[in-house]
Amino acid sequence: MTTATFYMPPVNVIGAGAVEQAVADLRQSGFRHALIVTDKPLVELGYAGQLQQALAAQDMQASIFDQVQANPTTGNVSAGLAVLQQNRCDFVISLGGGSPHDCAKGIALVASNGGDIRDYEGVDKSARPQLPLVAINTTAGTASEITRFCIITDENTHIKMAIVDKHVTPIMSVNDPQLMKNMPRSLTAATGMDALTHAVEAYVSTAANPITDACALQAITLIGNYLAKAVTDGSDMEARNQMAYAQLLAGMAFNNASLGYVHAMAHQLGGFYDLPHGVCNAILLPHVQRFNAGAASARLKDIAAALGQDVDYLSDEDGAACCIQAIVALAEKVGIPAGLAGLGVKEEDFPVLATNAMKDACGLTNPIQPSHEQVVAIFKAAY
């Protein structure tokens, strides 16, 4: 029997009005000056300024770093760290989706541990907890606001570094569906399929346990019921609220059971071509699970049932095929591209992408460890 450790922020605020509640709670923390890590669109929408004002009303100052790129880089981390040090910030608030959250984690980790963010690639490489981080989510998908995962692109190598470290877990996560209602349809679809990928990979992971299984299956059920509704009508607050819960549950699952080769491969596409992570995951997901079915057909059948498919009288193998069909159908329904070719990916790059994917920590818990040739074949199938 193996032991299991469950990582999650100690405080998680979710639902309409969660931001106001969280800011009020922070007044009791003793924090005085926040670095708000975000991106330019959220500044232009006024979200960063509103948060700055809300903090001021609770006697806390805030400086804003809004240079985060869609795939945050080592340069973003260094620039944000400089702003933090110049303003003597004593805590960090990330505002946005996975990109600001990951960049903020990198900044907070280096602020406490020194060195360069590249020093922390891998699993639990840091010696000390990061500067306290509060993660306010504006998307329903990445779950980076609750996880010990931090993905940063090395600008020199164009490789996405997977930093998996208990010390990057935020002290508080905030999921307010009111911040999500203005997400464009394409982002709603991509982040929702990202959440589905998290739940599926956690459920078939070799590190899965009863807690992560429960979280993953409930997340899959909610995504199957509400993602298309949220994409069709962004003002459907019931769908937004349920997707906020779904992505949180998926995060709870993969934060503790880890992931698999969908993420190991998607990271390379994002780092190499600067492509959107959720879209890469969505395209790769059915192809990797078709490969995994040789070892995880019974689990994939469970996923099909969670997606509303009638699999009671199917064999495990047929149930797995039904699962893959349901994933493809959902991706098509919410407007995900059918293959990688339309994203500018080049077949001649597959060998180096496969080599890099096999070094990614996320692949360690995939139910089957593929050969280099098999990873290339999956890329080709997804092309």
VMD Tcl script that draws the C-alpha trace (Angstrom):
set ca {
  {0.00 0.00 0.00}
  {1.37 3.42 -0.98}
  {0.86 6.71 0.82}
  {-0.87 9.70 -0.77}
  {-0.41 13.40 -0.02}
  {-3.22 15.81 -0.93}
  {-2.15 19.35 -1.86}
  {-4.57 22.29 -1.97}
  {-4.67 25.92 -0.77}
  {-5.88 26.17 2.84}
  {-8.57 28.70 1.83}
  {-10.72 28.51 -1.31}
  {-13.48 31.06 -1.94}
  {-15.97 30.28 -4.71}
  {-19.22 31.80 -5.99}
  {-20.68 35.18 -6.90}
  {-19.07 37.91 -4.78}
  {-16.02 35.78 -3.95}
  {-13.55 38.57 -4.74}
  {-15.12 40.99 -2.27}
  {-15.16 38.29 0.40}
  {-11.53 37.37 -0.23}
  {-10.28 40.96 -0.10}
  {-12.14 41.53 3.16}
  {-10.56 38.37 4.60}
  {-7.09 39.53 3.54}
  {-7.36 42.58 5.77}
  {-6.87 40.25 8.74}
  {-3.70 38.77 7.24}
  {-1.31 41.59 8.08}
  {-0.30 42.03 4.44}
  {0.39 45.61 3.38}
  {1.53 45.80 -0.25}
  {0.51 43.43 -3.03}
  {2.04 42.86 -6.44}
  {-0.90 42.20 -8.78}
  {0.33 39.96 -11.60}
  {-2.00 40.10 -14.61}
  {-2.14 40.79 -18.35}
  {-3.00 43.84 -20.42}
  {-6.54 42.71 -21.44}
  {-7.58 42.47 -17.79}
  {-6.12 45.92 -17.15}
  {-8.06 47.27 -20.13}
  {-11.27 45.65 -18.86}
  {-10.75 47.47 -15.57}
  {-10.46 44.34 -13.44}
  {-6.96 45.13 -12.16}
  {-7.91 48.70 -11.24}
  {-11.04 47.52 -9.45}
  {-8.98 45.05 -7.43}
  {-6.45 47.77 -6.59}
  {-9.28 49.99 -5.33}
  {-10.83 47.16 -3.31}
  {-7.48 46.52 -1.62}
  {-7.06 50.24 -0.89}
  {-10.46 50.23 0.84}
  {-9.02 47.57 3.16}
  {-5.84 49.61 3.84}
  {-3.62 47.61 1.48}
  {-1.53 49.05 -1.34}
  {-1.00 47.35 -4.68}
  {1.41 47.67 -7.59}
  {0.48 46.18 -10.97}
  {2.66 44.06 -13.25}
  {0.74 43.53 -16.50}
  {3.40 42.18 -18.87}
  {2.42 38.50 -18.64}
  {2.36 36.75 -22.02}
  {-0.10 34.03 -23.04}
  {2.68 31.48 -22.43}
  {4.59 33.14 -19.55}
  {8.34 33.26 -19.99}
  {11.48 33.35 -17.90}
  {11.75 37.02 -18.91}
  {8.25 37.72 -17.57}
  {9.24 36.23 -14.22}
  {12.42 38.32 -14.02}
  {10.59 41.53 -14.95}
  {7.83 40.91 -12.44}
  {10.33 40.10 -9.71}
  {12.02 43.46 -10.32}
  {8.70 45.29 -9.87}
  {8.02 43.33 -6.67}
  {11.43 44.20 -5.22}
  {11.25 47.86 -6.22}
  {7.93 48.27 -4.43}
  {8.84 46.06 -1.45}
  {5.72 43.96 -1.89}
  {5.06 41.48 0.90}
  {2.60 39.28 -1.01}
  {1.46 38.52 -4.55}
  {-1.99 38.41 -6.13}
  {-2.43 36.75 -9.51}
  {-5.43 37.92 -11.50}
  {-6.43 36.02 -14.63}
  {-6.14 32.50 -15.98}
  {-3.26 30.07 -16.01}
  {-0.75 32.50 -17.50}
  {-0.83 35.14 -14.72}
  {-1.10 32.42 -12.06}
  {1.97 30.57 -13.35}
  {3.97 33.78 -13.78}
  {3.03 34.89 -10.26}
  {4.11 31.53 -8.86}
  {7.48 31.92 -10.57}
  {7.90 35.43 -9.18}
  {6.88 34.44 -5.65}
  {9.09 31.33 -5.67}
  {12.24 33.17 -6.76}
  {11.47 36.04 -4.36}
  {11.79 33.63 -1.44}
  {14.40 31.19 -2.74}
  {16.66 33.35 -4.89}
  {18.42 32.33 -8.08}
  {16.62 31.97 -11.40}
  {13.27 30.32 -12.14}
  {15.14 27.79 -14.31}
  {16.71 26.43 -11.12}
  {13.35 25.00 -10.05}
  {12.40 22.92 -13.09}
  {11.35 19.45 -11.97}
  {9.79 18.22 -8.74}
  {10.19 19.98 -5.36}
  {13.45 21.75 -6.11}
  {12.85 24.72 -3.79}
  {14.00 24.94 -0.17}
  {11.51 27.48 1.19}
  {7.84 28.42 0.69}
  {7.23 31.11 -1.89}
  {6.09 34.61 -0.97}
  {2.38 34.33 -0.02}
  {0.24 34.13 -3.18}
  {-3.49 34.76 -3.56}
  {-4.81 33.53 -6.93}
  {-7.96 35.17 -8.34}
  {-9.30 33.25 -11.32}
  {-11.03 34.77 -14.36}
  {-11.29 31.59 -16.47}
  {-12.76 28.14 -15.88}
  {-10.13 25.67 -16.95}
  {-6.51 25.77 -15.87}
  {-7.05 25.37 -12.10}
  {-3.61 26.90 -11.67}
  {-5.08 28.93 -8.82}
  {-5.01 25.83 -6.59}
  {-2.15 23.74 -7.89}
  {1.52 23.04 -7.19}
  {2.21 23.20 -10.94}
  {3.98 26.16 -12.57}
  {4.64 26.14 -16.32}
  {7.17 28.69 -17.61}
  {8.64 28.90 -21.14}
  {12.42 29.15 -21.30}
  {13.03 31.93 -23.83}
  {16.41 30.45 -24.78}
  {15.30 26.89 -25.55}
  {11.58 27.50 -26.32}
  {10.75 24.62 -23.99}
  {7.97 24.86 -21.45}
  {9.49 23.99 -18.08}
  {7.26 21.98 -15.75}
  {7.85 23.10 -12.17}
  {5.99 20.81 -9.78}
  {6.59 22.08 -6.28}
  {4.57 21.99 -3.07}
  {5.90 25.46 -2.28}
  {4.09 27.10 -5.21}
  {0.63 26.23 -3.93}
  {-1.25 29.52 -3.29}
  {-2.47 30.31 0.21}
  {-5.90 31.27 -1.16}
  {-7.81 30.62 -4.38}
  {-10.73 32.77 -5.53}
  {-13.25 31.67 -8.16}
  {-15.92 34.28 -8.88}
  {-18.10 33.40 -11.90}
  {-18.96 37.08 -12.31}
  {-15.38 37.62 -13.53}
  {-15.85 34.87 -16.12}
  {-18.99 36.05 -17.89}
  {-17.03 38.27 -20.33}
  {-14.74 35.46 -21.50}
  {-15.01 35.08 -25.29}
  {-16.50 31.86 -26.62}
  {-13.17 30.56 -27.93}
  {-11.48 31.02 -24.54}
  {-14.44 29.46 -22.72}
  {-14.17 26.43 -25.00}
  {-10.39 26.09 -24.75}
  {-10.23 26.45 -20.97}
  {-13.20 24.12 -20.52}
  {-11.52 21.43 -22.60}
  {-8.34 22.05 -20.59}
  {-10.32 21.25 -17.43}
  {-11.67 18.09 -19.06}
  {-8.12 17.07 -19.94}
  {-7.04 17.59 -16.32}
  {-9.84 15.38 -15.05}
  {-9.34 12.64 -17.64}
  {-5.58 12.47 -17.20}
  {-5.92 12.43 -13.40}
  {-8.46 9.60 -13.57}
  {-6.26 7.37 -15.73}
  {-3.07 8.38 -13.89}
  {-0.98 5.73 -12.17}
  {-1.07 7.98 -9.07}
  {-4.87 8.16 -8.88}
  {-6.55 7.47 -5.54}
  {-10.16 7.45 -4.26}
  {-10.11 11.19 -3.50}
  {-8.78 12.21 -6.91}
  {-11.14 9.74 -8.61}
  {-14.18 11.33 -6.97}
  {-13.03 14.83 -7.91}
  {-12.21 13.84 -11.50}
  {-15.49 12.06 -12.23}
  {-17.63 14.85 -10.79}
  {-15.64 17.40 -12.81}
  {-16.20 15.37 -15.99}
  {-19.93 15.16 -15.31}
  {-20.22 18.92 -14.79}
  {-18.17 19.69 -17.90}
  {-20.30 17.37 -19.99}
  {-23.45 19.08 -18.72}
  {-22.38 22.73 -18.72}
  {-19.43 23.51 -21.02}
  {-21.45 23.77 -24.23}
  {-24.01 25.95 -22.42}
  {-21.30 28.32 -21.18}
  {-19.83 28.54 -24.70}
  {-23.23 29.18 -26.30}
  {-24.32 31.83 -23.77}
  {-21.58 33.45 -21.72}
  {-24.14 35.23 -19.57}
  {-25.63 31.92 -18.38}
  {-24.46 32.29 -14.78}
  {-25.59 28.82 -13.77}
  {-23.33 27.35 -16.46}
  {-20.48 29.69 -15.48}
  {-20.86 28.77 -11.81}
  {-20.93 25.03 -12.49}
  {-17.90 25.30 -14.78}
  {-16.06 27.15 -11.98}
  {-16.76 24.19 -9.71}
  {-15.83 21.74 -12.46}
  {-12.42 23.25 -13.14}
  {-11.72 23.47 -9.38}
  {-12.57 19.78 -8.94}
  {-10.41 18.87 -11.95}
  {-7.58 20.86 -10.40}
  {-7.99 19.03 -7.10}
  {-7.70 15.78 -9.03}
  {-4.62 16.49 -11.12}
  {-2.84 18.49 -8.43}
  {-2.58 15.26 -6.52}
  {-2.75 12.48 -9.14}
  {-0.70 14.46 -11.67}
  {-1.25 14.28 -15.43}
  {-0.05 12.38 -18.49}
  {1.15 12.57 -22.07}
  {-1.53 14.99 -23.26}
  {0.12 17.67 -21.17}
  {3.66 16.45 -21.80}
  {3.04 16.85 -25.53}
  {0.92 20.01 -25.36}
  {3.66 21.79 -23.41}
  {6.03 21.29 -26.32}
  {3.56 22.71 -28.82}
  {2.99 25.74 -26.62}
  {6.67 26.38 -26.06}
  {7.74 25.73 -29.66}
  {4.98 27.58 -31.51}
  {3.47 29.80 -28.75}
  {0.08 28.08 -29.18}
  {-2.87 28.21 -26.73}
  {-2.51 25.44 -24.17}
  {-6.17 24.50 -23.88}
  {-6.57 24.08 -27.65}
  {-3.46 21.87 -27.84}
  {-4.78 19.72 -25.00}
  {-8.21 19.40 -26.60}
  {-6.77 18.24 -29.93}
  {-4.36 15.74 -28.36}
  {-6.74 14.35 -25.71}
  {-8.61 11.72 -27.78}
  {-5.45 10.55 -29.54}
  {-3.47 10.04 -26.32}
  {-6.42 8.23 -24.72}
  {-6.73 5.97 -27.76}
  {-3.09 5.02 -27.07}
  {-3.79 4.65 -23.33}
  {-6.80 2.39 -23.89}
  {-4.50 -0.62 -23.95}
  {-3.96 -0.20 -20.20}
  {-6.86 2.00 -19.07}
  {-9.96 0.84 -20.97}
  {-12.01 0.24 -17.81}
  {-11.24 3.74 -16.55}
  {-12.05 5.29 -19.91}
  {-15.38 3.47 -19.82}
  {-16.07 5.17 -16.45}
  {-15.31 8.52 -18.08}
  {-17.77 7.76 -20.89}
  {-20.47 7.15 -18.29}
  {-19.61 10.44 -16.55}
  {-20.05 12.16 -19.92}
  {-23.59 10.77 -20.10}
  {-22.95 7.81 -22.39}
  {-24.88 4.55 -21.88}
  {-22.08 2.04 -21.45}
  {-23.63 -0.42 -18.98}
  {-23.71 -3.28 -21.45}
  {-20.48 -2.50 -23.27}
  {-17.15 -4.23 -22.81}
  {-14.31 -2.16 -21.38}
  {-12.78 -1.87 -24.84}
  {-16.02 -0.67 -26.43}
  {-16.64 1.64 -23.48}
  {-13.20 3.20 -24.03}
  {-14.03 3.74 -27.71}
  {-17.30 5.37 -26.67}
  {-15.38 7.67 -24.33}
  {-13.06 8.82 -27.10}
  {-16.01 9.44 -29.43}
  {-17.75 11.52 -26.73}
  {-14.62 13.64 -26.21}
  {-14.31 14.27 -29.95}
  {-18.01 15.19 -30.17}
  {-17.78 17.67 -27.30}
  {-14.66 19.29 -28.74}
  {-16.39 19.66 -32.11}
  {-19.53 21.06 -30.47}
  {-17.61 23.86 -28.75}
  {-15.56 24.73 -31.83}
  {-12.14 23.19 -31.16}
  {-10.04 22.73 -34.36}
  {-9.95 19.14 -35.59}
  {-6.16 18.85 -35.89}
  {-2.77 20.43 -35.38}
  {-2.23 21.22 -39.06}
  {-4.47 24.28 -38.84}
  {-2.36 25.70 -35.99}
  {0.83 25.96 -38.02}
  {2.49 22.87 -36.56}
  {5.06 21.26 -38.85}
  {5.44 17.50 -39.24}
  {9.21 17.77 -39.55}
  {9.32 19.06 -35.96}
  {7.64 15.96 -34.50}
  {10.87 14.11 -33.61}
  {12.27 16.97 -31.52}
  {8.85 17.66 -29.99}
  {8.63 13.99 -29.00}
  {12.12 14.05 -27.51}
  {11.21 17.03 -25.35}
  {7.84 15.56 -24.37}
  {9.56 12.47 -23.01}
  {11.51 14.70 -20.60}
  {8.38 16.42 -19.26}
  {7.51 15.53 -15.65}
  {3.80 15.36 -16.49}
  {4.33 12.18 -18.49}
  {5.62 10.18 -15.54}
  {2.13 9.12 -14.40}
  {0.72 8.26 -17.82}
  {-0.77 4.72 -17.72}
  {1.62 3.59 -20.48}
  {5.13 4.91 -21.01}
  {5.45 5.39 -24.78}
  {8.53 5.05 -26.90}
  {9.82 7.97 -28.95}
  {8.34 6.38 -32.05}
  {4.93 6.09 -30.37}
  {4.94 9.76 -29.30}
  {5.73 10.78 -32.87}
  {2.88 8.55 -34.05}
  {0.44 10.27 -31.68}
  {1.52 13.68 -32.98}
  {0.94 12.42 -36.53}
  {-2.50 11.05 -35.65}
  {-3.44 14.44 -34.19}
  {-2.14 16.32 -37.21}
}
mol new
graphics top color blue
foreach p $ca { graphics top sphere $p radius 0.5 }
foreach p [lrange $ca 0 end-1] q [lrange $ca 1 end] { graphics top cylinder $p $q radius 0.2 }
display resetview
